[in-house]
Amino acid sequence: MPERCTACMLCMVACAIEHTGSLNPSRARLRVNNMLPMAEITFLEECDFCESLGADVPACVKKCPKGALRLG
Amino acid sequence: MLVVDASDGSHKVIDWTTEKNEWLKFIGGRGFGAKIVWEQTGKHTDPLGPENVLVLAAGPLAGLPVPGPRISICSLSPLTGIWGDSAVGGYAGLRLKQCGYDAVIIKGWRKDFAYLYVSDNCVELRDASHIVGKGSMEAQEELRKEYGNEVATLTIGPAGENLVLFACITSDYGRQSGRTGTGAVMASKGIKAVVLDGDADLPVADGESLLKLIEEAREKIIDNRELFEQFSKYGTMMTLDWAQSVSCLPTRNFTESIFEGAEGISASAVEIRVMRGKRGCFACPISCRTISEVRLNGEKFYLDGPEYETMALLGSNLGINNVEDLVVAHYLCDHYGMDAISAGVVVGFAIECAQRGLLTLDGLKAEWGNRETIFSLLESIAYRKGIGGILAEGVRRAAEIIGGGCEKYAMHVKGLEQSGYETRAAPGMSLAYGTCDVGAHHNRSTIIGWESKNDRLGTGREKVEVQILLQHQRSLFDALGVCRFPWCETKLPFEYYVGFYSATTGVRVDEKEILKASERIFNLTRMISVRRGVSRKDDYPPKRVFNEPLPSGPFKGVKLDPESYDHMLDMYYELRGWSCDGVPTSEKLEELGILELVEKRM
C-alpha cells in the first residue's frame, strides 16, 4: 500500500541485511523512490520474496514500520 | 574529506585519520565544521568572498542506519558575520558518506554557476545553465531526470542566486539547511547544486553490535506507542497548540504571544484540510514530516511541510489564520530557497514598520494576514525588488538601512532572526536565544518546555544549568550526524547514541566524554564568533523583550527584567568558565584541550 509508505527505506535496509549481511540500502532488491505525493516501490529482478531464505514473510514486509508492504 | 576549489573543480582528498586524535575530539559533522572554519577563516574573511569555506559535514552515524542522517552545513555566515551552521536531513547524509567522504569542503569561487557532481570515483564541476534560475525543487527534478532517483541533491533557488542573506540549501523534496544563509555562501561560490551519487558500503567497527542496538532502539521508539503515533502523525505541528496554550506563540511580529487565529493553522486544521501524506528520513520509523497540497494561481504543488516553525513564523507571526495561505507561504520559501523562519520575521517586521509609518511596501497593504502583501513580499525578497532588496539583507541590516527607530521591532540576536518562541514571559528561553552560538535559534536549547513545567518566570541557577546541558546534548546530534527527534521527541534514551557511536567507530566513550566533546565544539564555535567581534553585548534577546510588556494573555503585563537577565547571564558565563564579557577563558580552553588550537589562530 504505497500511500502508507513514508520513504524511510527500512525495507531496503532489511533486504540488504537479509541477503548480503550489509547495512547498505543500495544492495537491496527493492527500491523506494520518494516521489510526491505517493512514494514508488519497485522490486528488482533478483527479488524472490525471500523464498530462498525459507521465510514465510519477506524481510521488507516484516520490517516496514508503516505496514506499506504486503505479500500477495 | 574532499576539498574542492569552486573556480576550476580542482580537488584533493584529505585523510583526516592521519591526525586521528586531533579530529576525533570533535567527533565529526558540525564538530569537523567548527575546526575547519576556525583554522581556515579569520577575523576579516568576507563571508561572501572566495576565502570563506562551505563545509558539508555528515557525522559518523550518518547513513548507518541510525534514524535520520544529517549533514551540518557550516561556514562564516553572511547574514550575521559570525559562525553559522544549519543541518539538513532526508537522505543527503547517507549519500555523502556513500561517496566515501565524511565532509566536502568548498573553497574559492566562480563567476558563472556550475554544479558539483560527486560520486565515489568522480569529482567534477558541470554545466548548470539548464538549472540556473530554477526553484530549488525544480532544479532537483532536472538533476534527477539525468542521474536517477538514487542520488541526493543539494540545491539553491533564486533567493540563493540573488544572494538573499538568509538563502537556504535544499535537499530532497524540501528539506532545508535553513538558517544563517548557507545558501548565499553556496551561491557566492557559484555553485547551483551538489549531486551526491554514491552507493558504497559504509565502514563500521562492530556491525553486529550496531545492528542489535539499532533494532532495539527502533523497537523502543515504536513501543512508546502513544508518543510514537502522535509524533508520526503530526511531527512538530502539535507544538502550535502547545505554544498557544502556554502563551509563547509569536504573533504579529512577536507583539503578542497568543493568536486568536491559531485554530485555523493548527495540526488538526492541516490534517483535515491540506495533509496528503507523511514522510520520514532515511532509516527512521517516525514519519514526522507532512506532505501538504498547495494551491497557487490555479496550480497544484506538494509541500514538505508545514511544521511548527513555519506555522509560527509564516502563520501566527504574520497574522495568517488559515492553512491554505500558510502552506503557500511555506512553499514559496522552499521554492525560492530561503529560510522560512528569517523570511517570516523579516516580513513581519516590514508589516509592523509599515503600519507605524516607518516604511512603505511598494503599494502593498500593510495588513496582517493579507495574502497578496505577504506572497508579494516573499517574491520581492527572493528577487531583491524594491523594498525586497532591503529586506533581503536580513532584519538587522534592514532596520539599519530604514532607520527611524525601527530596530526596536527587529527580532534578532547577533543578526539571526528569532525562531518560533515569544519569550517575554520565558527568561530561560530568552537566555537560550541570547546565547545560542549562531544567533536567535532554538536548535541548541528549547528550555521553554522545561520552563513551562518547572519555573516559568524564574531566573535562578538551576535554569541556567539545565540550559547549558541542553546546549550540549542537543548540539551533539549535529556532530554525530543524526536527528535528535527520536531522543527528544519520542524519548529514546540518550545512552543509545553513545552506544551507536562506540559500535560505529570502535572508539569507546561514555556519556560524560561525549558531552565534553560537545562542550568543546560549543566553545570553539564561540571562539570563531569572538574572533569576529562577538562578546557579552551580543548575548541579549531583542529589545522588545525588555521594553514592551505583553499586551494580552495569561502573562499580560509581563516583560523581562534586564537586571535579572544580566544576573542569569553572569551565572551562565560562570558555569561555562567564560569571562564576564563572555569570552572562554584560557583555563576552560585548556581543560577542553583546545588552548593551543585557539592561540595558534587567534
Chai-1 contact restraints between the chains, C-beta under 6 A:
chainA,res_idxA,chainB,res_idxB,connection_type,confidence,min_distance_angstrom,max_distance_angstrom,comment,restraint_id
A,T6,B,K278,contact,1.0,0.0,6.0,A-B,restraint_1
A,T6,B,R279,contact,1.0,0.0,6.0,A-B,restraint_2
A,T6,B,G280,contact,1.0,0.0,6.0,A-B,restraint_3
A,T6,B,S287,contact,1.0,0.0,6.0,A-B,restraint_4
A,A7,B,R279,contact,1.0,0.0,6.0,A-B,restraint_5
A,C8,B,G280,contact,1.0,0.0,6.0,A-B,restraint_6
A,C8,B,C284,contact,1.0,0.0,6.0,A-B,restraint_7
A,M9,B,F282,contact,1.0,0.0,6.0,A-B,restraint_8
A,V13,B,P65,contact,1.0,0.0,6.0,A-B,restraint_9
A,S22,B,D201,contact,1.0,0.0,6.0,A-B,restraint_10
A,L23,B,P65,contact,1.0,0.0,6.0,A-B,restraint_11
A,N24,B,D201,contact,1.0,0.0,6.0,A-B,restraint_12
A,S26,B,D199,contact,1.0,0.0,6.0,A-B,restraint_13
A,N33,B,N149,contact,1.0,0.0,6.0,A-B,restraint_14
A,L36,B,Y173,contact,1.0,0.0,6.0,A-B,restraint_15
A,L36,B,I291,contact,1.0,0.0,6.0,A-B,restraint_16
A,L36,B,Y302,contact,1.0,0.0,6.0,A-B,restraint_17
A,P37,B,R276,contact,1.0,0.0,6.0,A-B,restraint_18
A,P37,B,G277,contact,1.0,0.0,6.0,A-B,restraint_19
A,P37,B,I291,contact,1.0,0.0,6.0,A-B,restraint_20
A,P37,B,Y302,contact,1.0,0.0,6.0,A-B,restraint_21
A,P65,B,P285,contact,1.0,0.0,6.0,A-B,restraint_22
